Every structure is written in C-alpha cells, then in structure tokens.
Amino acid sequence: MDVVLEIADTLMGDYVYANLHPLKPAPYNYPNSTTASTEQVFSSWQYKPSCQFFELEPSQYAYMSAWDRDNIVRQGITLFMVTWIFGFLLYFIFATLSYFFIFDKKTMAHPKYLKNQMWMEIKQAHNALPGMSLLTTPFWLLEVRGYTKLYDTSADGPGLWYDIIQFPFFLLFTDGLIYLIHRGLHHPLIYKHLHKPHHKWIMPTPFASHAFHPVDGFAQSFPYHLFPMLFPLNKYASVALFIFVNFWTIMIHDGEYYANSPIINGAACHTYHHLYFNYNYGQYTTFWDRLGNSYRKPDEDLFEKEKKMSEEQWSKQVKGMEKIVKEVEGVDDRTYDPVGTKKNN
C-alpha cells in the first residue's frame, strides 16, 4: 500500500494537508528574536520513492504541512479514505457491470427474493464500508511502516520462483482461514449479531457481495492481512490480489452458474450457502468443506437454463430453505416481494 499511498499523496494528499494543517513558521526570526518570521517555511522531510520502478516528484505542497508524508496520523487518515472510496468504487462498478451483463434478472422473480432487495443490498454495503475500512486501516499502516514481509522486486524477496507460487500459496492459505472464520460466524452465539445481516439475502444479487455487518466483512478479510505478516508477498501482487478478492466476492454472488466444478467454489456453491446456510463456507475451493463435512453439491438442474429457474427447482429450494431457517433463526423476519408483483427487470 505504500505505492498507493504515494500516488494518493502526489495527486491530492499533499495539497489537502498543506492547506488543512500547514507547517507554521518559527515564533521568532533568529537572531532578531523580537521579530516574528513571515517567510514561507518548508519541512525537513525528504522524498524517497516507494518503489524502484518509478518516481513521482513531489510538488512544493509536500513540504508545507505540519504532517509530512511519514506522519502516522496523516498516513492513517489517507489510507482510511483511500480504502473507503476505492473500495466503494470497486464494489459499485464491478457489481453494476455484473448486474447488467451477467446476473440473470429472472432471479428477481424467485419466491425468496426480498422486496426492494437490490437497493437494500446497496444501502447495507454503503453503510458497512466505512466500518470495514476503519478496521482495515491499522493493517495497511503496518504494511506502509515496514512491519510486514512485503517486498518490492524479486531481488528483495525469496526469488523469481516465489513470485510465481505466491499466488496459489496466498489463495490456499486464505481459503483455509476464511473457511474456519466463516464457519465460526455461523455459531449460534455469533450468527445473529454479526453474520445474519449478510444472510438476509436468500437469492443475492451482485450488490450483496459487500452487504455485511462491518465486523463480519473485516473478519473474513483478516486472512488477507495476516498472510504478509507471516510470509513474503510482493507489494504489487498484494494490490492485485486485493482487487481480485473483491472481484471474486462479487462473482460468487452473481447467480451465473458456469460449470459444476468439484473443486472450485463458484456461484452455484455460494448460492446454496445463502439458501441452506450451513453448507459451502469456502471462498475459492470446496476442499475445506469436503474435509469439514459441510459440502453440498449443487443440483445439475442449476446448470441447465431451462431448469435453473423452473417452478419445480424453486419449490424445492423454498422447502429446504424454510426448514433450515427455522433451525438457524427460528422466525423468518424477512419481507418478500408478493408473487403477483414481481417483475423480471
């Protein structure tokens, strides 16, 4: 995140902090101690590029704030704002594209699709993102201030071989921890307080991807921040993986079932998690669900467009879902769209 932070400071941060919290001149002009200095002052901070591939020469504003770029408070505020704004744009743009070009609008006619659901999903995600960003910021600070094993180039890390295997290693590591955390969030003492808001969506749209309780959303992202504390990770790979993780989260909520893979935890598997709650906790693979006896294979009908949205399939889903909701939540307090008023648009 140090590269992202440098870009943000260069584009806007330096100017903002120079004006909101300017570096004040000394109270007197030595050796004429009775005369206050009126000259423009500049800090002693020196620019050091955050990476070896490019330099962004700072403007004069970089030297005009009482909080220079190395100030931890300034870094924390900037990282919080970048995470919040960039996170929302990433969510909203990708989810919107998925909604218009991938999501099957017939899902909105499902008996368990909620009244005004899509707008409620967007509202919940909008409300959750500041909290998730605030909880995430301390871990970005650890990265920026050098307390992780992030590295710049192959020469700084274990080697070119590791540059390649770090991607599957990262996915395997986070997949296992997310499974444990996600399954833990379904514990009766935790579920109703943290994870239930995300399970409000029985038939989710892509906009449900980030519609979490803030603590729930952060808890499931924690493994991504833990990884570079324990293992080396290229800093550019870290940013790429952060974007990929957000994209994947949207993709498994888009309701488009491409293939009934026994390995990949795709949208069909995750739809079953929303329908039947206690199955398919995994993020990327089905491995941990198979190991933990929580895997539920999607019906073959879901991969045939003629049968995917059939009354027979929906009736089967509703019957199974209502039974499990009674076991997990007791009373179903959701408000569904009346069948006669649903529109496929």
Beta strands, then each sheet from edge to edge (+ up, - down):
strand 1: 150-151
strand 2: 233-234
sheet 1: 1+ 2+
end
